[in-house]
Amino acid sequence: MRVSVDDAQGKRTVEATYDPFMPVDTYLLPSRIELQVPSVELTVDLKFKSWTLITELPDVFSPVAPEG
């Protein structure tokens, strides 16, 4: 699967490629993700050997309201 984002002038800003997908429990997750940012000649290629699903979310995103 390929996803791309273009700016207002139609110029490609980011392109992401996800493949091939592998079954993990009841999900299909990519075993490889490639990100390309042409404007800075950057390519990031991530390869996953395995996935571990989180069964319980950690309590790390608890925003605190400011005083006042």
PyMOL Python script that loads the backbone (N, CA, C, O; Angstrom):
from pymol import cmd

cmd.read_pdbstr("""\
ATOM      1  N   MET A   1       0.842  -1.148   0.000  1.00  0.00           N
ATOM      2  CA  MET A   1       0.000   0.000   0.000  1.00  0.00           C
ATOM      3  C   MET A   1       0.902   1.230   0.000  1.00  0.00           C
ATOM      4  O   MET A   1       1.916   1.264   0.696  1.00  0.00           O
ATOM      5  N   ARG A   2       0.534   2.222  -0.770  1.00  0.00           N
ATOM      6  CA  ARG A   2       1.308   3.444  -0.871  1.00  0.00           C
ATOM      7  C   ARG A   2       0.409   4.637  -0.554  1.00  0.00           C
ATOM      8  O   ARG A   2      -0.705   4.747  -1.066  1.00  0.00           O
ATOM      9  N   VAL A   3       0.912   5.526   0.299  1.00  0.00           N
ATOM     10  CA  VAL A   3       0.189   6.737   0.677  1.00  0.00           C
ATOM     11  C   VAL A   3       1.115   7.912   0.439  1.00  0.00           C
ATOM     12  O   VAL A   3       2.289   7.869   0.808  1.00  0.00           O
ATOM     13  N   SER A   4       0.586   8.970  -0.181  1.00  0.00           N
ATOM     14  CA  SER A   4       1.428  10.141  -0.424  1.00  0.00           C
ATOM     15  C   SER A   4       0.671  11.410  -0.051  1.00  0.00           C
ATOM     16  O   SER A   4      -0.559  11.453  -0.051  1.00  0.00           O
ATOM     17  N   VAL A   5       1.448  12.436   0.265  1.00  0.00           N
ATOM     18  CA  VAL A   5       0.897  13.750   0.609  1.00  0.00           C
ATOM     19  C   VAL A   5       1.560  14.778  -0.295  1.00  0.00           C
ATOM     20  O   VAL A   5       2.785  14.828  -0.405  1.00  0.00           O
ATOM     21  N   ASP A   6       0.734  15.600  -0.942  1.00  0.00           N
ATOM     22  CA  ASP A   6       1.226  16.664  -1.811  1.00  0.00           C
ATOM     23  C   ASP A   6       0.891  18.013  -1.186  1.00  0.00           C
ATOM     24  O   ASP A   6      -0.088  18.141  -0.451  1.00  0.00           O
ATOM     25  N   ASP A   7       1.718  19.023  -1.486  1.00  0.00           N
ATOM     26  CA  ASP A   7       1.433  20.355  -0.970  1.00  0.00           C
ATOM     27  C   ASP A   7       0.411  21.049  -1.868  1.00  0.00           C
ATOM     28  O   ASP A   7      -0.095  20.444  -2.814  1.00  0.00           O
ATOM     29  N   ALA A   8       0.107  22.304  -1.579  1.00  0.00           N
ATOM     30  CA  ALA A   8      -0.925  23.043  -2.319  1.00  0.00           C
ATOM     31  C   ALA A   8      -0.572  23.211  -3.797  1.00  0.00           C
ATOM     32  O   ALA A   8      -1.462  23.391  -4.628  1.00  0.00           O
ATOM     33  N   GLN A   9       0.720  23.153  -4.132  1.00  0.00           N
ATOM     34  CA  GLN A   9       1.146  23.287  -5.524  1.00  0.00           C
ATOM     35  C   GLN A   9       1.221  21.927  -6.237  1.00  0.00           C
ATOM     36  O   GLN A   9       1.603  21.860  -7.405  1.00  0.00           O
ATOM     37  N   GLY A  10       0.863  20.869  -5.547  1.00  0.00           N
ATOM     38  CA  GLY A  10       0.882  19.538  -6.137  1.00  0.00           C
ATOM     39  C   GLY A  10       2.226  18.844  -6.050  1.00  0.00           C
ATOM     40  O   GLY A  10       2.422  17.784  -6.644  1.00  0.00           O
ATOM     41  N   LYS A  11       3.160  19.440  -5.307  1.00  0.00           N
ATOM     42  CA  LYS A  11       4.488  18.845  -5.147  1.00  0.00           C
ATOM     43  C   LYS A  11       4.455  17.806  -4.031  1.00  0.00           C
ATOM     44  O   LYS A  11       3.912  18.056  -2.956  1.00  0.00           O
ATOM     45  N   ARG A  12       5.042  16.637  -4.296  1.00  0.00           N
ATOM     46  CA  ARG A  12       5.072  15.545  -3.319  1.00  0.00           C
ATOM     47  C   ARG A  12       5.900  15.952  -2.109  1.00  0.00           C
ATOM     48  O   ARG A  12       7.053  16.359  -2.252  1.00  0.00           O
ATOM     49  N   THR A  13       5.308  15.842  -0.898  1.00  0.00           N
ATOM     50  CA  THR A  13       6.044  16.180   0.321  1.00  0.00           C
ATOM     51  C   THR A  13       6.482  14.935   1.079  1.00  0.00           C
ATOM     52  O   THR A  13       7.597  14.879   1.596  1.00  0.00           O
ATOM     53  N   VAL A  14       5.604  13.938   1.145  1.00  0.00           N
ATOM     54  CA  VAL A  14       5.924  12.684   1.843  1.00  0.00           C
ATOM     55  C   VAL A  14       5.262  11.530   1.100  1.00  0.00           C
ATOM     56  O   VAL A  14       4.145  11.650   0.596  1.00  0.00           O
ATOM     57  N   GLU A  15       5.977  10.413   1.045  1.00  0.00           N
ATOM     58  CA  GLU A  15       5.394   9.192   0.493  1.00  0.00           C
ATOM     59  C   GLU A  15       5.744   8.046   1.432  1.00  0.00           C
ATOM     60  O   GLU A  15       6.895   7.887   1.837  1.00  0.00           O
ATOM     61  N   ALA A  16       4.743   7.255   1.768  1.00  0.00           N
ATOM     62  CA  ALA A  16       4.943   6.106   2.655  1.00  0.00           C
ATOM     63  C   ALA A  16       4.482   4.841   1.936  1.00  0.00           C
ATOM     64  O   ALA A  16       3.409   4.806   1.333  1.00  0.00           O
ATOM     65  N   THR A  17       5.315   3.806   2.012  1.00  0.00           N
ATOM     66  CA  THR A  17       4.981   2.514   1.430  1.00  0.00           C
ATOM     67  C   THR A  17       4.957   1.487   2.548  1.00  0.00           C
ATOM     68  O   THR A  17       5.904   1.381   3.327  1.00  0.00           O
ATOM     69  N   TYR A  18       3.874   0.735   2.621  1.00  0.00           N
ATOM     70  CA  TYR A  18       3.691  -0.296   3.644  1.00  0.00           C
ATOM     71  C   TYR A  18       3.540  -1.646   2.951  1.00  0.00           C
ATOM     72  O   TYR A  18       2.558  -1.858   2.240  1.00  0.00           O
ATOM     73  N   ASP A  19       4.487  -2.563   3.141  1.00  0.00           N
ATOM     74  CA  ASP A  19       4.352  -3.906   2.584  1.00  0.00           C
ATOM     75  C   ASP A  19       5.539  -4.770   2.978  1.00  0.00           C
ATOM     76  O   ASP A  19       6.553  -4.216   3.404  1.00  0.00           O
ATOM     77  N   PRO A  20       5.483  -6.041   2.868  1.00  0.00           N
ATOM     78  CA  PRO A  20       4.254  -6.834   2.811  1.00  0.00           C
ATOM     79  C   PRO A  20       3.610  -6.904   4.196  1.00  0.00           C
ATOM     80  O   PRO A  20       4.258  -6.646   5.210  1.00  0.00           O
ATOM     81  N   PHE A  21       2.362  -7.249   4.217  1.00  0.00           N
ATOM     82  CA  PHE A  21       1.634  -7.339   5.480  1.00  0.00           C
ATOM     83  C   PHE A  21       1.708  -8.755   6.039  1.00  0.00           C
ATOM     84  O   PHE A  21       1.749  -9.732   5.290  1.00  0.00           O
ATOM     85  N   MET A  22       1.725  -8.849   7.371  1.00  0.00           N
ATOM     86  CA  MET A  22       1.775 -10.169   8.003  1.00  0.00           C
ATOM     87  C   MET A  22       0.677 -10.254   9.065  1.00  0.00           C
ATOM     88  O   MET A  22       0.374  -9.257   9.720  1.00  0.00           O
ATOM     89  N   PRO A  23       0.082 -11.426   9.239  1.00  0.00           N
ATOM     90  CA  PRO A  23      -0.985 -11.571  10.233  1.00  0.00           C
ATOM     91  C   PRO A  23      -0.420 -11.586  11.653  1.00  0.00           C
ATOM     92  O   PRO A  23       0.540 -12.298  11.946  1.00  0.00           O
ATOM     93  N   VAL A  24      -1.030 -10.790  12.522  1.00  0.00           N
ATOM     94  CA  VAL A  24      -0.703 -10.752  13.948  1.00  0.00           C
ATOM     95  C   VAL A  24      -2.036 -10.771  14.685  1.00  0.00           C
ATOM     96  O   VAL A  24      -2.792  -9.801  14.645  1.00  0.00           O
ATOM     97  N   ASP A  25      -2.313 -11.871  15.351  1.00  0.00           N
ATOM     98  CA  ASP A  25      -3.636 -12.092  15.947  1.00  0.00           C
ATOM     99  C   ASP A  25      -4.691 -11.904  14.865  1.00  0.00           C
ATOM    100  O   ASP A  25      -4.687 -12.624  13.867  1.00  0.00           O
ATOM    101  N   THR A  26      -5.584 -10.956  15.048  1.00  0.00           N
ATOM    102  CA  THR A  26      -6.639 -10.729  14.055  1.00  0.00           C
ATOM    103  C   THR A  26      -6.350  -9.518  13.172  1.00  0.00           C
ATOM    104  O   THR A  26      -7.242  -9.033  12.476  1.00  0.00           O
ATOM    105  N   TYR A  27      -5.105  -9.025  13.195  1.00  0.00           N
ATOM    106  CA  TYR A  27      -4.730  -7.829  12.440  1.00  0.00           C
ATOM    107  C   TYR A  27      -3.732  -8.187  11.341  1.00  0.00           C
ATOM    108  O   TYR A  27      -3.009  -9.179  11.436  1.00  0.00           O
ATOM    109  N   LEU A  28      -3.707  -7.358  10.294  1.00  0.00           N
ATOM    110  CA  LEU A  28      -2.655  -7.432   9.284  1.00  0.00           C
ATOM    111  C   LEU A  28      -1.777  -6.205   9.484  1.00  0.00           C
ATOM    112  O   LEU A  28      -2.239  -5.074   9.329  1.00  0.00           O
ATOM    113  N   LEU A  29      -0.505  -6.425   9.829  1.00  0.00           N
ATOM    114  CA  LEU A  29       0.419  -5.334  10.106  1.00  0.00           C
ATOM    115  C   LEU A  29       1.586  -5.399   9.121  1.00  0.00           C
ATOM    116  O   LEU A  29       1.990  -6.487   8.710  1.00  0.00           O
ATOM    117  N   PRO A  30       2.128  -4.244   8.741  1.00  0.00           N
ATOM    118  CA  PRO A  30       3.232  -4.264   7.772  1.00  0.00           C
ATOM    119  C   PRO A  30       4.514  -4.794   8.387  1.00  0.00           C
ATOM    120  O   PRO A  30       4.801  -4.552   9.559  1.00  0.00           O
ATOM    121  N   SER A  31       5.274  -5.512   7.593  1.00  0.00           N
ATOM    122  CA  SER A  31       6.586  -5.958   8.045  1.00  0.00           C
ATOM    123  C   SER A  31       7.673  -4.994   7.563  1.00  0.00           C
ATOM    124  O   SER A  31       8.838  -5.121   7.940  1.00  0.00           O
ATOM    125  N   ARG A  32       7.281  -4.036   6.730  1.00  0.00           N
ATOM    126  CA  ARG A  32       8.224  -3.025   6.240  1.00  0.00           C
ATOM    127  C   ARG A  32       7.475  -1.725   5.979  1.00  0.00           C
ATOM    128  O   ARG A  32       6.375  -1.730   5.427  1.00  0.00           O
ATOM    129  N   ILE A  33       8.084  -0.610   6.384  1.00  0.00           N
ATOM    130  CA  ILE A  33       7.553   0.724   6.101  1.00  0.00           C
ATOM    131  C   ILE A  33       8.699   1.553   5.543  1.00  0.00           C
ATOM    132  O   ILE A  33       9.766   1.646   6.150  1.00  0.00           O
ATOM    133  N   GLU A  34       8.470   2.150   4.392  1.00  0.00           N
ATOM    134  CA  GLU A  34       9.466   3.040   3.806  1.00  0.00           C
ATOM    135  C   GLU A  34       8.860   4.433   3.700  1.00  0.00           C
ATOM    136  O   GLU A  34       7.793   4.605   3.112  1.00  0.00           O
ATOM    137  N   LEU A  35       9.541   5.434   4.271  1.00  0.00           N
ATOM    138  CA  LEU A  35       9.115   6.828   4.203  1.00  0.00           C
ATOM    139  C   LEU A  35      10.096   7.593   3.343  1.00  0.00           C
ATOM    140  O   LEU A  35      11.309   7.465   3.506  1.00  0.00           O
ATOM    141  N   GLN A  36       9.567   8.394   2.421  1.00  0.00           N
ATOM    142  CA  GLN A  36      10.417   9.224   1.579  1.00  0.00           C
ATOM    143  C   GLN A  36       9.984  10.676   1.686  1.00  0.00           C
ATOM    144  O   GLN A  36       8.798  10.992   1.594  1.00  0.00           O
ATOM    145  N   VAL A  37      10.966  11.563   1.884  1.00  0.00           N
ATOM    146  CA  VAL A  37      10.739  13.003   1.919  1.00  0.00           C
ATOM    147  C   VAL A  37      11.652  13.604   0.849  1.00  0.00           C
ATOM    148  O   VAL A  37      12.810  13.919   1.125  1.00  0.00           O
ATOM    149  N   PRO A  38      11.133  13.764  -0.367  1.00  0.00           N
ATOM    150  CA  PRO A  38      11.976  14.180  -1.490  1.00  0.00           C
ATOM    151  C   PRO A  38      12.646  15.548  -1.308  1.00  0.00           C
ATOM    152  O   PRO A  38      13.761  15.750  -1.789  1.00  0.00           O
ATOM    153  N   SER A  39      11.997  16.477  -0.632  1.00  0.00           N
ATOM    154  CA  SER A  39      12.544  17.831  -0.511  1.00  0.00           C
ATOM    155  C   SER A  39      13.878  17.874   0.222  1.00  0.00           C
ATOM    156  O   SER A  39      14.673  18.787   0.003  1.00  0.00           O
ATOM    157  N   VAL A  40      14.133  16.900   1.088  1.00  0.00           N
ATOM    158  CA  VAL A  40      15.399  16.846   1.823  1.00  0.00           C
ATOM    159  C   VAL A  40      16.186  15.573   1.492  1.00  0.00           C
ATOM    160  O   VAL A  40      17.130  15.213   2.194  1.00  0.00           O
ATOM    161  N   GLU A  41      15.774  14.897   0.402  1.00  0.00           N
ATOM    162  CA  GLU A  41      16.426  13.668  -0.050  1.00  0.00           C
ATOM    163  C   GLU A  41      16.592  12.660   1.085  1.00  0.00           C
ATOM    164  O   GLU A  41      17.669  12.099   1.285  1.00  0.00           O
ATOM    165  N   LEU A  42      15.506  12.444   1.820  1.00  0.00           N
ATOM    166  CA  LEU A  42      15.515  11.545   2.979  1.00  0.00           C
ATOM    167  C   LEU A  42      14.673  10.313   2.699  1.00  0.00           C
ATOM    168  O   LEU A  42      13.546  10.421   2.216  1.00  0.00           O
ATOM    169  N   THR A  43      15.219   9.141   3.003  1.00  0.00           N
ATOM    170  CA  THR A  43      14.485   7.887   2.951  1.00  0.00           C
ATOM    171  C   THR A  43      14.734   7.143   4.255  1.00  0.00           C
ATOM    172  O   THR A  43      15.877   6.974   4.680  1.00  0.00           O
ATOM    173  N   VAL A  44      13.646   6.698   4.887  1.00  0.00           N
ATOM    174  CA  VAL A  44      13.735   5.892   6.098  1.00  0.00           C
ATOM    175  C   VAL A  44      13.106   4.549   5.780  1.00  0.00           C
ATOM    176  O   VAL A  44      11.964   4.487   5.324  1.00  0.00           O
ATOM    177  N   ASP A  45      13.838   3.480   6.016  1.00  0.00           N
ATOM    178  CA  ASP A  45      13.362   2.132   5.704  1.00  0.00           C
ATOM    179  C   ASP A  45      13.323   1.326   7.004  1.00  0.00           C
ATOM    180  O   ASP A  45      14.366   0.972   7.555  1.00  0.00           O
ATOM    181  N   LEU A  46      12.119   1.041   7.485  1.00  0.00           N
ATOM    182  CA  LEU A  46      11.932   0.289   8.731  1.00  0.00           C
ATOM    183  C   LEU A  46      11.507  -1.133   8.403  1.00  0.00           C
ATOM    184  O   LEU A  46      10.583  -1.343   7.617  1.00  0.00           O
ATOM    185  N   LYS A  47      12.184  -2.116   9.005  1.00  0.00           N
ATOM    186  CA  LYS A  47      11.824  -3.521   8.807  1.00  0.00           C
ATOM    187  C   LYS A  47      11.551  -4.136  10.169  1.00  0.00           C
ATOM    188  O   LYS A  47      12.375  -4.051  11.079  1.00  0.00           O
ATOM    189  N   PHE A  48      10.384  -4.755  10.299  1.00  0.00           N
ATOM    190  CA  PHE A  48       9.954  -5.334  11.561  1.00  0.00           C
ATOM    191  C   PHE A  48      10.116  -6.846  11.527  1.00  0.00           C
ATOM    192  O   PHE A  48       9.677  -7.501  10.581  1.00  0.00           O
ATOM    193  N   LYS A  49      10.741  -7.397  12.550  1.00  0.00           N
ATOM    194  CA  LYS A  49      10.868  -8.854  12.662  1.00  0.00           C
ATOM    195  C   LYS A  49       9.626  -9.446  13.308  1.00  0.00           C
ATOM    196  O   LYS A  49       9.203 -10.554  12.977  1.00  0.00           O
ATOM    197  N   SER A  50       9.043  -8.682  14.245  1.00  0.00           N
ATOM    198  CA  SER A  50       7.839  -9.163  14.929  1.00  0.00           C
ATOM    199  C   SER A  50       7.090  -7.972  15.507  1.00  0.00           C
ATOM    200  O   SER A  50       7.629  -6.872  15.624  1.00  0.00           O
ATOM    201  N   TRP A  51       5.855  -8.216  15.857  1.00  0.00           N
ATOM    202  CA  TRP A  51       4.999  -7.212  16.490  1.00  0.00           C
ATOM    203  C   TRP A  51       4.516  -7.768  17.824  1.00  0.00           C
ATOM    204  O   TRP A  51       4.216  -8.957  17.932  1.00  0.00           O
ATOM    205  N   THR A  52       4.442  -6.924  18.822  1.00  0.00           N
ATOM    206  CA  THR A  52       3.840  -7.287  20.097  1.00  0.00           C
ATOM    207  C   THR A  52       2.681  -6.338  20.341  1.00  0.00           C
ATOM    208  O   THR A  52       2.867  -5.124  20.417  1.00  0.00           O
ATOM    209  N   LEU A  53       1.495  -6.890  20.463  1.00  0.00           N
ATOM    210  CA  LEU A  53       0.326  -6.051  20.687  1.00  0.00           C
ATOM    211  C   LEU A  53       0.222  -5.662  22.151  1.00  0.00           C
ATOM    212  O   LEU A  53       0.446  -6.478  23.045  1.00  0.00           O
ATOM    213  N   ILE A  54      -0.120  -4.398  22.382  1.00  0.00           N
ATOM    214  CA  ILE A  54      -0.310  -3.900  23.741  1.00  0.00           C
ATOM    215  C   ILE A  54      -1.721  -4.282  24.182  1.00  0.00           C
ATOM    216  O   ILE A  54      -2.699  -3.956  23.509  1.00  0.00           O
ATOM    217  N   THR A  55      -1.819  -4.962  25.294  1.00  0.00           N
ATOM    218  CA  THR A  55      -3.142  -5.373  25.770  1.00  0.00           C
ATOM    219  C   THR A  55      -3.761  -4.321  26.694  1.00  0.00           C
ATOM    220  O   THR A  55      -4.981  -4.258  26.846  1.00  0.00           O
ATOM    221  N   GLU A  56      -2.909  -3.496  27.309  1.00  0.00           N
ATOM    222  CA  GLU A  56      -3.413  -2.447  28.185  1.00  0.00           C
ATOM    223  C   GLU A  56      -2.565  -1.203  27.959  1.00  0.00           C
ATOM    224  O   GLU A  56      -1.337  -1.263  28.022  1.00  0.00           O
ATOM    225  N   LEU A  57      -3.224  -0.068  27.694  1.00  0.00           N
ATOM    226  CA  LEU A  57      -2.496   1.163  27.442  1.00  0.00           C
ATOM    227  C   LEU A  57      -1.863   1.696  28.718  1.00  0.00           C
ATOM    228  O   LEU A  57      -2.515   1.747  29.760  1.00  0.00           O
ATOM    229  N   PRO A  58      -0.593   2.094  28.644  1.00  0.00           N
ATOM    230  CA  PRO A  58       0.048   2.673  29.825  1.00  0.00           C
ATOM    231  C   PRO A  58      -0.522   4.061  30.107  1.00  0.00           C
ATOM    232  O   PRO A  58      -0.989   4.739  29.192  1.00  0.00           O
ATOM    233  N   ASP A  59      -0.485   4.477  31.346  1.00  0.00           N
ATOM    234  CA  ASP A  59      -1.038   5.766  31.740  1.00  0.00           C
ATOM    235  C   ASP A  59       0.021   6.866  31.585  1.00  0.00           C
ATOM    236  O   ASP A  59       0.466   7.458  32.568  1.00  0.00           O
ATOM    237  N   VAL A  60       0.411   7.124  30.346  1.00  0.00           N
ATOM    238  CA  VAL A  60       1.435   8.133  30.082  1.00  0.00           C
ATOM    239  C   VAL A  60       0.867   9.372  29.400  1.00  0.00           C
ATOM    240  O   VAL A  60       1.578  10.362  29.227  1.00  0.00           O
ATOM    241  N   PHE A  61      -0.380   9.328  29.019  1.00  0.00           N
ATOM    242  CA  PHE A  61      -1.002  10.447  28.327  1.00  0.00           C
ATOM    243  C   PHE A  61      -2.119  11.052  29.161  1.00  0.00           C
ATOM    244  O   PHE A  61      -3.255  11.173  28.702  1.00  0.00           O
ATOM    245  N   SER A  62      -1.791  11.429  30.381  1.00  0.00           N
ATOM    246  CA  SER A  62      -2.771  12.035  31.279  1.00  0.00           C
ATOM    247  C   SER A  62      -2.485  13.520  31.393  1.00  0.00           C
ATOM    248  O   SER A  62      -1.686  13.933  32.233  1.00  0.00           O
ATOM    249  N   PRO A  63      -3.136  14.342  30.548  1.00  0.00           N
ATOM    250  CA  PRO A  63      -2.880  15.779  30.602  1.00  0.00           C
ATOM    251  C   PRO A  63      -3.378  16.374  31.915  1.00  0.00           C
ATOM    252  O   PRO A  63      -4.407  15.971  32.457  1.00  0.00           O
ATOM    253  N   VAL A  64      -2.630  17.324  32.393  1.00  0.00           N
ATOM    254  CA  VAL A  64      -2.982  18.014  33.636  1.00  0.00           C
ATOM    255  C   VAL A  64      -3.435  19.420  33.258  1.00  0.00           C
ATOM    256  O   VAL A  64      -2.719  20.142  32.563  1.00  0.00           O
ATOM    257  N   ALA A  65      -4.612  19.803  33.713  1.00  0.00           N
ATOM    258  CA  ALA A  65      -5.116  21.146  33.425  1.00  0.00           C
ATOM    259  C   ALA A  65      -4.295  22.189  34.166  1.00  0.00           C
ATOM    260  O   ALA A  65      -3.944  22.003  35.332  1.00  0.00           O
ATOM    261  N   PRO A  66      -3.986  23.301  33.476  1.00  0.00           N
ATOM    262  CA  PRO A  66      -3.230  24.355  34.151  1.00  0.00           C
ATOM    263  C   PRO A  66      -4.077  25.023  35.230  1.00  0.00           C
ATOM    264  O   PRO A  66      -5.304  25.060  35.140  1.00  0.00           O
ATOM    265  N   GLU A  67      -3.404  25.548  36.246  1.00  0.00           N
ATOM    266  CA  GLU A  67      -4.126  26.238  37.316  1.00  0.00           C
ATOM    267  C   GLU A  67      -4.735  27.522  36.782  1.00  0.00           C
ATOM    268  O   GLU A  67      -4.213  28.151  35.861  1.00  0.00           O
ATOM    269  N   GLY A  68      -5.855  27.893  37.389  1.00  0.00           N
ATOM    270  CA  GLY A  68      -6.474  29.185  37.040  1.00  0.00           C
ATOM    271  C   GLY A  68      -7.625  29.012  36.205  1.00  0.00           C
ATOM    272  O   GLY A  68      -8.262  29.993  35.821  1.00  0.00           O
TER     273      GLY A  68
END
""", "prot")
cmd.dss("prot")
cmd.show_as("cartoon", "prot")
cmd.util.cbc("prot")
cmd.orient("prot")
